[in-house]
C-alpha cells in the first residue's frame, strides 16, 4: 500500500504484517465530499469486493475507487468479510462509530389482566410513572412493582390505559387475551 524507500515496506505495512499476518490485505477509506474514496494495492479479491458495490467508479490515474458516501458501511463489511484490514480516516471513523451505536431502547410497558384489574408494569421511567398517575383509580403495589387499574368496562378501560401511553416513546406489550379488545386500534401488541 504505502512504500518506504526504494519500494521497501513502510513502517505501517511492517506493523500491519506483524500484527495481522503477512497476507492481510489493507484497505484505506477516506471521505471526499459526498463520496468515499477507497485505496488498496491490487488484489483480485479486493477488486471483486468493490465491484460488488453499486455506483462505484475507478480512476486509473490515481488508482482510487469512489462510491457514494452512504455505501461506505457496506464496503467496510465486504472488505472485512474477506479478511481485510480496513482503515478509515477520522471523519469516516466517527461516522462509522456513530452508526454502530444502537438507538436508545424504548421503555416497554406490559399490560395484562388479573381478575377485575389491569396490571401495568415497566422498568422505572419518570415519564411513564407520570403518565400512569393520570389514569383514574390506579394504585401502585411496591411489592410487585406494578400498577393496578380497576376495570369498569373491559374495552373502554383498556383503551383509556393505552391512550395514556400512546404519546410516549415506548413499546406496549399486551397479554395475548387482551388483543381482541383493541383489534381496531393502531399497534399495541
GROMACS elastic network, one bead per residue, 0.5 to 0.9 nm:
[ bonds ]
;  ai    aj funct       b0    kb
    1     9     6  0.82990   500
    1    10     6  0.85233   500
    1    13     6  0.74238   500
    1    26     6  0.71436   500
    1    27     6  0.82431   500
    1    28     6  0.88312   500
    1    39     6  0.81681   500
    1    40     6  0.59012   500
    1    41     6  0.50646   500
    1    42     6  0.87924   500
    2     7     6  0.87939   500
    2     8     6  0.89805   500
    2     9     6  0.68140   500
    2    10     6  0.58977   500
    2    12     6  0.79635   500
    2    13     6  0.70449   500
    2    41     6  0.85637   500
    3     6     6  0.76911   500
    3     7     6  0.54337   500
    3     8     6  0.57328   500
    3    11     6  0.86768   500
    3    13     6  0.80781   500
    4     7     6  0.59275   500
    4     9     6  0.52226   500
    4    11     6  0.75554   500
    5     8     6  0.55861   500
    5     9     6  0.78724   500
    5    10     6  0.79497   500
    6     9     6  0.89381   500
    7    10     6  0.86652   500
    9    12     6  0.79154   500
    9    13     6  0.57261   500
    9    14     6  0.63593   500
   10    13     6  0.51615   500
   10    14     6  0.63412   500
   10    15     6  0.86747   500
   11    14     6  0.50536   500
   11    15     6  0.61525   500
   11    16     6  0.86522   500
   12    15     6  0.50213   500
   12    16     6  0.61268   500
   12    17     6  0.85628   500
   13    16     6  0.51065   500
   13    17     6  0.61026   500
   13    18     6  0.84841   500
   13    26     6  0.85778   500
   14    17     6  0.52136   500
   14    18     6  0.61004   500
   14    19     6  0.86094   500
   14    22     6  0.88501   500
   15    18     6  0.50670   500
   15    19     6  0.60558   500
   15    20     6  0.83693   500
   16    19     6  0.51604   500
   16    20     6  0.57029   500
   16    21     6  0.72732   500
   16    22     6  0.80099   500
   16    24     6  0.77531   500
   16    26     6  0.81844   500
   16    85     6  0.83532   500
   17    20     6  0.53293   500
   17    23     6  0.73686   500
   17    24     6  0.68508   500
   18    21     6  0.57072   500
   18    22     6  0.70999   500
   19    22     6  0.87974   500
   20    23     6  0.80306   500
   20    24     6  0.62312   500
   20    85     6  0.83064   500
   21    24     6  0.58644   500
   22    25     6  0.86183   500
   24    83     6  0.67723   500
   24    84     6  0.57905   500
   24    85     6  0.66083   500
   25    40     6  0.78861   500
   25    41     6  0.80498   500
   25    43     6  0.79117   500
   25    46     6  0.80255   500
   25    79     6  0.88128   500
   25    82     6  0.88516   500
   25    83     6  0.72238   500
   25    85     6  0.60389   500
   25    86     6  0.84410   500
   26    39     6  0.87161   500
   26    40     6  0.62892   500
   26    41     6  0.76995   500
   26    84     6  0.57033   500
   26    86     6  0.60243   500
   26    87     6  0.75372   500
   27    38     6  0.69600   500
   27    39     6  0.58824   500
   27    41     6  0.79906   500
   27    46     6  0.84638   500
   27    76     6  0.89677   500
   27    79     6  0.77067   500
   27    84     6  0.67884   500
   27    85     6  0.60899   500
   27    87     6  0.61297   500
   27    88     6  0.85516   500
   28    37     6  0.80998   500
   28    38     6  0.58423   500
   28    39     6  0.52034   500
   28    40     6  0.64097   500
   28    85     6  0.84580   500
   28    86     6  0.59092   500
   28    88     6  0.60423   500
   28    89     6  0.77907   500
   29    36     6  0.65331   500
   29    37     6  0.54589   500
   29    39     6  0.64167   500
   29    40     6  0.89561   500
   29    72     6  0.83870   500
   29    76     6  0.86667   500
   29    86     6  0.73105   500
   29    87     6  0.61246   500
   29    89     6  0.63654   500
   29    92     6  0.77521   500
   30    35     6  0.85400   500
   30    36     6  0.56470   500
   30    37     6  0.52081   500
   30    38     6  0.68061   500
   30    39     6  0.87138   500
   30    87     6  0.85011   500
   30    88     6  0.58732   500
   30    90     6  0.80676   500
   30    91     6  0.76488   500
   30    92     6  0.63548   500
   30    93     6  0.89077   500
   31    34     6  0.73510   500
   31    35     6  0.59984   500
   31    37     6  0.60419   500
   31    69     6  0.74258   500
   31    88     6  0.86463   500
   31    89     6  0.72165   500
   31    90     6  0.89639   500
   31    91     6  0.69259   500
   31    92     6  0.62743   500
   32    35     6  0.53047   500
   32    36     6  0.60163   500
   32    37     6  0.66509   500
   32    69     6  0.85174   500
   33    36     6  0.79463   500
   33    69     6  0.81837   500
   34    67     6  0.88359   500
   34    68     6  0.63526   500
   34    69     6  0.52866   500
   34    70     6  0.82001   500
   35    66     6  0.62798   500
   35    67     6  0.55731   500
   35    70     6  0.79490   500
   35    71     6  0.88298   500
   35    72     6  0.85672   500
   36    65     6  0.82949   500
   36    66     6  0.56046   500
   36    67     6  0.53938   500
   36    68     6  0.61550   500
   36    70     6  0.83177   500
   36    71     6  0.80234   500
   36    72     6  0.63055   500
   36    92     6  0.83855   500
   37    64     6  0.65143   500
   37    65     6  0.57784   500
   37    67     6  0.67251   500
   37    68     6  0.89508   500
   37    69     6  0.86439   500
   38    50     6  0.86848   500
   38    64     6  0.57630   500
   38    66     6  0.60353   500
   38    67     6  0.80007   500
   39    63     6  0.70899   500
   39    64     6  0.52201   500
   39    65     6  0.65173   500
   39    66     6  0.89347   500
   40    43     6  0.79036   500
   40    46     6  0.79357   500
   40    63     6  0.83282   500
   40    64     6  0.79263   500
   41    46     6  0.88486   500
   41    63     6  0.88630   500
   42    45     6  0.89414   500
   42    46     6  0.74885   500
   42    47     6  0.74015   500
   43    46     6  0.53514   500
   43    47     6  0.62865   500
   43    48     6  0.86837   500
   44    47     6  0.51076   500
   44    48     6  0.61246   500
   44    49     6  0.85923   500
   45    48     6  0.50362   500
   45    49     6  0.61423   500
   45    50     6  0.87440   500
   45    79     6  0.89422   500
   45    82     6  0.76856   500
   46    50     6  0.62410   500
   46    51     6  0.85111   500
   46    78     6  0.88482   500
   46    79     6  0.69141   500
   46    82     6  0.81526   500
   46    84     6  0.83532   500
   47    50     6  0.52338   500
   47    51     6  0.60311   500
   47    52     6  0.86768   500
   48    51     6  0.50909   500
   48    52     6  0.64276   500
   49    52     6  0.53389   500
   49    53     6  0.73222   500
   49    75     6  0.78365   500
   49    78     6  0.60799   500
   49    79     6  0.66141   500
   49    82     6  0.83837   500
   50    53     6  0.54669   500
   50    54     6  0.87685   500
   50    56     6  0.73950   500
   50    65     6  0.79218   500
   50    67     6  0.89427   500
   50    75     6  0.69531   500
   50    78     6  0.78673   500
   50    79     6  0.81455   500
   51    54     6  0.77050   500
   51    56     6  0.69821   500
   51    57     6  0.87141   500
   52    56     6  0.85961   500
   52    75     6  0.89141   500
   52    78     6  0.86638   500
   53    56     6  0.61126   500
   53    67     6  0.76774   500
   53    71     6  0.77391   500
   53    74     6  0.78836   500
   53    75     6  0.70798   500
   53    78     6  0.89745   500
   54    67     6  0.75486   500
   54    68     6  0.84052   500
   54    71     6  0.80894   500
   55    66     6  0.84362   500
   55    67     6  0.61086   500
   55    68     6  0.69876   500
   56    65     6  0.67023   500
   56    66     6  0.55984   500
   56    68     6  0.74326   500
   57    64     6  0.83478   500
   57    65     6  0.55237   500
   57    66     6  0.53747   500
   57    67     6  0.66858   500
   58    61     6  0.89854   500
   58    62     6  0.86499   500
   58    63     6  0.69131   500
   58    64     6  0.57911   500
   58    66     6  0.64824   500
   59    62     6  0.56991   500
   59    63     6  0.55125   500
   59    64     6  0.54477   500
   59    65     6  0.63772   500
   59    66     6  0.81508   500
   60    64     6  0.70652   500
   60    65     6  0.88227   500
   61    64     6  0.80644   500
   62    65     6  0.87828   500
   66    69     6  0.86536   500
   67    70     6  0.82599   500
   67    71     6  0.67042   500
   67    72     6  0.73571   500
   67    75     6  0.87872   500
   68    71     6  0.57526   500
   68    72     6  0.74201   500
   69    72     6  0.56323   500
   69    73     6  0.87723   500
   70    73     6  0.73996   500
   70    74     6  0.85600   500
   71    74     6  0.53709   500
   71    75     6  0.63679   500
   71    76     6  0.88803   500
   72    76     6  0.61846   500
   72    77     6  0.86324   500
   72    92     6  0.83884   500
   72    96     6  0.86725   500
   73    76     6  0.50732   500
   73    77     6  0.62334   500
   73    78     6  0.86559   500
   73    96     6  0.70828   500
   73    99     6  0.86878   500
   74    77     6  0.51192   500
   74    78     6  0.62087   500
   74    79     6  0.87295   500
   75    78     6  0.50968   500
   75    79     6  0.62382   500
   75    80     6  0.85483   500
   76    79     6  0.52729   500
   76    80     6  0.60576   500
   76    81     6  0.84649   500
   76    86     6  0.66772   500
   77    80     6  0.51404   500
   77    81     6  0.59635   500
   77    82     6  0.88530   500
   78    81     6  0.51391   500
   78    82     6  0.67920   500
   78    84     6  0.88528   500
   79    82     6  0.54982   500
   79    83     6  0.66692   500
   79    84     6  0.53247   500
   79    85     6  0.76259   500
   79    86     6  0.70403   500
   80    85     6  0.66694   500
   80    86     6  0.69633   500
   81    84     6  0.73589   500
   87    93     6  0.83065   500
   88    91     6  0.78078   500
   88    92     6  0.56377   500
   88    93     6  0.52578   500
   88    94     6  0.89333   500
   88    96     6  0.86726   500
   89    92     6  0.54565   500
   89    93     6  0.59284   500
   89    94     6  0.85805   500
   90    93     6  0.50863   500
   90    94     6  0.61566   500
   90    95     6  0.86738   500
   91    94     6  0.52344   500
   91    95     6  0.63369   500
   91    96     6  0.86309   500
   92    96     6  0.59566   500
   92    97     6  0.85067   500
   93    97     6  0.60503   500
   93    98     6  0.85086   500
   94    97     6  0.51789   500
   94    98     6  0.61813   500
   94    99     6  0.85886   500
   95    98     6  0.51630   500
   95    99     6  0.61189   500
   95   100     6  0.87545   500
   96    99     6  0.50566   500
   96   100     6  0.63429   500
   96   101     6  0.89285   500
   97   100     6  0.52595   500
   97   101     6  0.66073   500
   98   101     6  0.53391   500
   98   102     6  0.85747   500
   99   102     6  0.76530   500
  101   104     6  0.87352   500
  102   105     6  0.80777   500
  103   106     6  0.87392   500
  105   108     6  0.87608   500
  105   170     6  0.87420   500
  106   169     6  0.62942   500
  106   171     6  0.63180   500
  107   122     6  0.72827   500
  107   123     6  0.72558   500
  107   124     6  0.88893   500
  107   125     6  0.76508   500
  107   128     6  0.85856   500
  107   169     6  0.74226   500
  107   171     6  0.63392   500
  107   172     6  0.86534   500
  108   121     6  0.83858   500
  108   122     6  0.59825   500
  108   123     6  0.75541   500
  108   170     6  0.56300   500
  108   172     6  0.57891   500
  108   173     6  0.70452   500
  109   120     6  0.68096   500
  109   121     6  0.57688   500
  109   123     6  0.80804   500
  109   128     6  0.85181   500
  109   165     6  0.84587   500
  109   170     6  0.69731   500
  109   171     6  0.61961   500
  109   173     6  0.60590   500
  109   174     6  0.84057   500
  110   119     6  0.78770   500
  110   120     6  0.57576   500
  110   121     6  0.52014   500
  110   122     6  0.64079   500
  110   171     6  0.85605   500
  110   172     6  0.59390   500
  110   174     6  0.59199   500
  110   175     6  0.75551   500
  111   118     6  0.66722   500
  111   119     6  0.55624   500
  111   121     6  0.66084   500
  111   158     6  0.89017   500
  111   161     6  0.89652   500
  111   162     6  0.89727   500
  111   172     6  0.74851   500
  111   173     6  0.62749   500
  111   174     6  0.50167   500
  111   175     6  0.61702   500
  111   178     6  0.85333   500
  112   117     6  0.86183   500
  112   118     6  0.56562   500
  112   119     6  0.51354   500
  112   120     6  0.67731   500
  112   121     6  0.86511   500
  112   173     6  0.86714   500
  112   174     6  0.62561   500
  112   176     6  0.84850   500
  112   177     6  0.84887   500
  112   178     6  0.73119   500
  113   116     6  0.74133   500
  113   117     6  0.59126   500
  113   119     6  0.57135   500
  113   120     6  0.87847   500
  113   175     6  0.75406   500
  113   177     6  0.86875   500
  113   178     6  0.77953   500
  114   117     6  0.54582   500
  114   118     6  0.61228   500
  114   119     6  0.66461   500
  114   148     6  0.88589   500
  115   118     6  0.79938   500
  116   149     6  0.85930   500
  116   150     6  0.62110   500
  116   151     6  0.55616   500
  116   152     6  0.83045   500
  116   154     6  0.88074   500
  117   148     6  0.59944   500
  117   149     6  0.52389   500
  117   151     6  0.51796   500
  117   152     6  0.88530   500
  118   147     6  0.81435   500
  118   148     6  0.56994   500
  118   149     6  0.50575   500
  118   150     6  0.64811   500
  118   151     6  0.66820   500
  118   154     6  0.89311   500
  118   157     6  0.85871   500
  118   158     6  0.76891   500
  118   161     6  0.89149   500
  119   146     6  0.64790   500
  119   147     6  0.57273   500
  119   149     6  0.64906   500
  120   132     6  0.85448   500
  120   146     6  0.58005   500
  120   148     6  0.63158   500
  120   149     6  0.77033   500
  120   161     6  0.88413   500
  121   144     6  0.89909   500
  121   145     6  0.71080   500
  121   147     6  0.63593   500
  121   148     6  0.89247   500
  122   125     6  0.77773   500
  122   128     6  0.80281   500
  122   145     6  0.83265   500
  122   146     6  0.75711   500
  123   128     6  0.89895   500
  123   145     6  0.87236   500
  124   127     6  0.89589   500
  124   128     6  0.76144   500
  124   129     6  0.73664   500
  125   128     6  0.53399   500
  125   129     6  0.62637   500
  125   130     6  0.86996   500
  126   129     6  0.50961   500
  126   130     6  0.61086   500
  126   131     6  0.85968   500
  127   130     6  0.51072   500
  127   131     6  0.61873   500
  127   132     6  0.85975   500
  127   168     6  0.78958   500
  128   131     6  0.50590   500
  128   132     6  0.60300   500
  128   133     6  0.85715   500
  128   165     6  0.75754   500
  128   168     6  0.78371   500
  128   170     6  0.86986   500
  129   132     6  0.50678   500
  129   133     6  0.61841   500
  129   134     6  0.89417   500
  130   133     6  0.52767   500
  130   134     6  0.69387   500
  131   134     6  0.54388   500
  131   135     6  0.73759   500
  131   164     6  0.62019   500
  131   165     6  0.68829   500
  131   168     6  0.86530   500
  132   135     6  0.54882   500
  132   136     6  0.89322   500
  132   138     6  0.76323   500
  132   147     6  0.78725   500
  132   161     6  0.81801   500
  132   164     6  0.71511   500
  132   165     6  0.80821   500
  133   136     6  0.77524   500
  133   137     6  0.89696   500
  133   138     6  0.70274   500
  133   139     6  0.84722   500
  134   137     6  0.89602   500
  134   138     6  0.82988   500
  134   164     6  0.76671   500
  135   138     6  0.58501   500
  135   149     6  0.76642   500
  135   160     6  0.78861   500
  135   161     6  0.67986   500
  135   164     6  0.72928   500
  136   149     6  0.77617   500
  136   150     6  0.86810   500
  137   148     6  0.84279   500
  137   149     6  0.61794   500
  137   150     6  0.64853   500
  138   147     6  0.64680   500
  138   148     6  0.54974   500
  138   150     6  0.68493   500
  139   146     6  0.84330   500
  139   147     6  0.55012   500
  139   148     6  0.52380   500
  139   149     6  0.66525   500
  139   150     6  0.87861   500
  140   144     6  0.86993   500
  140   145     6  0.71031   500
  140   146     6  0.58469   500
  140   148     6  0.62813   500
  141   144     6  0.57401   500
  141   145     6  0.56010   500
  141   146     6  0.55125   500
  141   147     6  0.61998   500
  141   148     6  0.75137   500
  142   146     6  0.69359   500
  142   147     6  0.87575   500
  143   146     6  0.80197   500
  144   147     6  0.86219   500
  149   157     6  0.83490   500
  149   161     6  0.84534   500
  150   157     6  0.81818   500
  151   154     6  0.57910   500
  151   155     6  0.89019   500
  151   156     6  0.86620   500
  151   157     6  0.59708   500
  151   158     6  0.80356   500
  152   155     6  0.89683   500
  152   156     6  0.78567   500
  152   157     6  0.64606   500
  153   156     6  0.52779   500
  153   157     6  0.56113   500
  153   158     6  0.81610   500
  154   157     6  0.55093   500
  154   158     6  0.61144   500
  154   159     6  0.86146   500
  154   181     6  0.77975   500
  155   158     6  0.52451   500
  155   159     6  0.61149   500
  155   160     6  0.85707   500
  155   178     6  0.88630   500
  155   181     6  0.55032   500
  155   182     6  0.72156   500
  156   159     6  0.51612   500
  156   160     6  0.61313   500
  156   161     6  0.86874   500
  156   181     6  0.89019   500
  157   160     6  0.50095   500
  157   161     6  0.62240   500
  157   162     6  0.86488   500
  158   161     6  0.50836   500
  158   162     6  0.61671   500
  158   163     6  0.85415   500
  158   178     6  0.84481   500
  158   181     6  0.78172   500
  158   182     6  0.78748   500
  159   162     6  0.50531   500
  159   163     6  0.60321   500
  159   164     6  0.86553   500
  159   181     6  0.83782   500
  159   182     6  0.69971   500
  159   185     6  0.84788   500
  160   163     6  0.50894   500
  160   164     6  0.64093   500
  161   164     6  0.52191   500
  161   165     6  0.70164   500
  162   165     6  0.54364   500
  162   166     6  0.62003   500
  162   172     6  0.81576   500
  162   188     6  0.79289   500
  163   166     6  0.51101   500
  163   167     6  0.76162   500
  164   167     6  0.72236   500
  164   168     6  0.82844   500
  165   168     6  0.54241   500
  165   169     6  0.81581   500
  165   170     6  0.73902   500
  165   171     6  0.88287   500
  165   172     6  0.81283   500
  166   169     6  0.77472   500
  166   170     6  0.78847   500
  166   171     6  0.89142   500
  166   172     6  0.87570   500
  167   170     6  0.85585   500
  168   171     6  0.87739   500
  171   188     6  0.78269   500
  171   189     6  0.84410   500
  172   187     6  0.84181   500
  172   188     6  0.56020   500
  172   189     6  0.61867   500
  173   176     6  0.87891   500
  173   188     6  0.65255   500
  174   177     6  0.80893   500
  174   178     6  0.63430   500
  174   179     6  0.65219   500
  174   188     6  0.66510   500
  174   189     6  0.51406   500
  175   178     6  0.55624   500
  175   179     6  0.70282   500
  175   189     6  0.79827   500
  176   179     6  0.54658   500
  176   180     6  0.81758   500
  176   189     6  0.79183   500
  177   180     6  0.68833   500
  177   181     6  0.83520   500
  178   181     6  0.56041   500
  178   182     6  0.73052   500
  179   182     6  0.55051   500
  179   183     6  0.60971   500
  179   188     6  0.77752   500
  179   189     6  0.69177   500
  180   184     6  0.84808   500
  181   184     6  0.81547   500
  182   185     6  0.53564   500
  182   186     6  0.83989   500
  182   187     6  0.89926   500
  182   188     6  0.77746   500
  183   186     6  0.80703   500
  183   187     6  0.87932   500
  183   188     6  0.87537   500
  185   188     6  0.74340   500
